[in-house]
Amino acid sequence: MDAGLARVGLAICDPDERLAVPLEVIPAGVAFPAIRTIVSRDGVQGVVLGLPLTPRGLEEESARMARKLGDRIERSLGLPVEYEDERFTSVEAERLDARAQSPRGSGSRHSSDDLAAVLILEQFLARRRTEARAHAADAAEDGGRTDA
C-alpha cells in the first residue's frame, strides 16, 4: 500500500449479496494476511477491492498497489478479484459518520474507513445487480426474435 494509506477498511456481504456490513479496520501493511484470515474464517467466494483512481479516473501508484494486492489474492488464495472505483467514497463516508454523530443521528460511531469499505461494496453489488438485469432483459429480447 502507498505510504499515505495507514488503514484499510474491510466489509463483507451476505451470501445473497444484499447487505454489506463493516468488518474491521486494519493497518494497511497487514491487508493480505487479514484478508486471508477472513477468507478462511467466513468462506468468502470473491474479493472486491476499492480502486483509488484520481479525480480524472487515472490510475497512479495507489491504484497499482491495489492491483498488486488483487493479483496476490488471486494467485495465493485462488479467488476472483473485482475492482470498484472508490473515488469519493471516503468523502461520503466522512459525511455519513458526521451525520451519525450529530445530535439527531443514531450515535453509533464508525470510522470513515469501514464506512467507505461498506460504500465500495454496496456500489459494486448495485452495479452487478444492474448489469444482471440488463443482461436478462437483453436475453429476453433476443429470445423473442426470429430470423427469416
Secondary structure, DSSP 8 states (H G I E B T S, - for coil): --TT--EEEEEEE-TTS--EEEEEEEEGGGHHHHHHHHHHHHT---EEEEE-B-TTS-B-HHHHHHHHHHHHHHHHH---EEEEE-TTHHHHHHHHHHHHHSTTS------HHHHHHHHHHHHHHHHHHHHHHHHHHHHHHHHT----
